[in-house]
Amino acid sequence: TSTRSAGSSALRRTSRSSRELRRRFTPVALMAQSGPARLAVEEGLADEAFALESAWTASLFGGKPDSRVRDRLSPYSHALAFSQAPGLAAGLRATAREGVYTVAPRPSADLRLHAAEHAWAGAVACGLLPPGAAPPAPSPRAAAPEKDAAVLIHPGAGSPRKRWPIELFRRVAAAVESEGGRVEYVLGPADEDLSPHLADAVVHRPADTLALRRLLIAAAACVGNDSGVSHLAAWLGVPCVTVFGPSDPERWRPIGARVAVVRPPVVRVEAQRAVVGVRPGSDRGAVRACLSSATRPAGGRRSPPSPSAAGRPRAGGPAG
């Protein structure tokens, strides 16, 4: 009889632990929002996807799973939930045969621990991964893009507080184009207020997470804010430059083989919300230097250069 495991969490925090769990438990199901759940199956992190927003999951979170929940989850022997909701834990205990484990969805605020490392440590502490097991290294890019592939810029983010000013992304784009590279943009449903600033640009609006994945795979590199787009690009091995604002990159930076992080040196409060501030020229140069660094063939995560070390990007160069 095969041992089965079901998990519920944000994909970007659990991708490495999910991959290792799938090596030890067969098969594995992931319960998450429909987009990340389907992406997990596409990326080989899970064998089956359960969408959290499906009607049948409601009773699971109420602690008293109905027959539909029992039918879908009863074959699974273990459940690992990155949630501390008591109703969910109770619902899972009514379906899992051998064990239910809960881990806080994010590390404690007083720990400068990456969320993915926190998820891995939680799986080890639960006994689902062996003590001393090390997270696997980020996977390299599966295939190099076309020679004329565009640098993809995502100027949006889930929160306005995380956005680098759109005019600075446009300046980075102009610099890339002045050196022979192509730039295209990607916007999500929460980013439409940026459309007027991109009226003269090529803008993609992928219909779902899998369409976004195809777009990123074809890109030469990705430049963006701290968002799901940047995390997915890094996971896919796409050279990635991520601009951080109020979030701590030590806890939330994208994990990938070709990632550089830039954090502007000024943060100011404006119009009752945090706005990422800039020093003219310096941060723009740091992004360009990181883009050059990220697109050079090399392994491992790179530390971002200081603004004074800004170099020239190789926008259309090999991406690994």
Secondary structure, 3 states (H helix, E strand, C coil): CCCCEEEECCHHHHHHHHHHHHHHCCCEEEEECHHHHHHHHHCCCCCEEEECCCHHHHHHHCCCCCHHHHHHHCCCCEEEECCCCHHHHHHHHCCCCCEEEECCCCCCCCCCCCHHHHHHHHHHHCCCCCCCCCCCCCCCCCCCCCCCCCEEEECCCCCHHHCCCHHHHHHHHHHHHHCCCCEEEECCHHHHHHHHHHCCCCEECCCCHHHHHHHHHCCCEEEEECCHHHHHHHHCCCCEEEECCCCCHHHHCCCCCCEEEECCCEEEEECCEEEEECCCCHHHHHHHHHHHHHHCCCCCCCCCCCHHHCCCCCCCCCCC
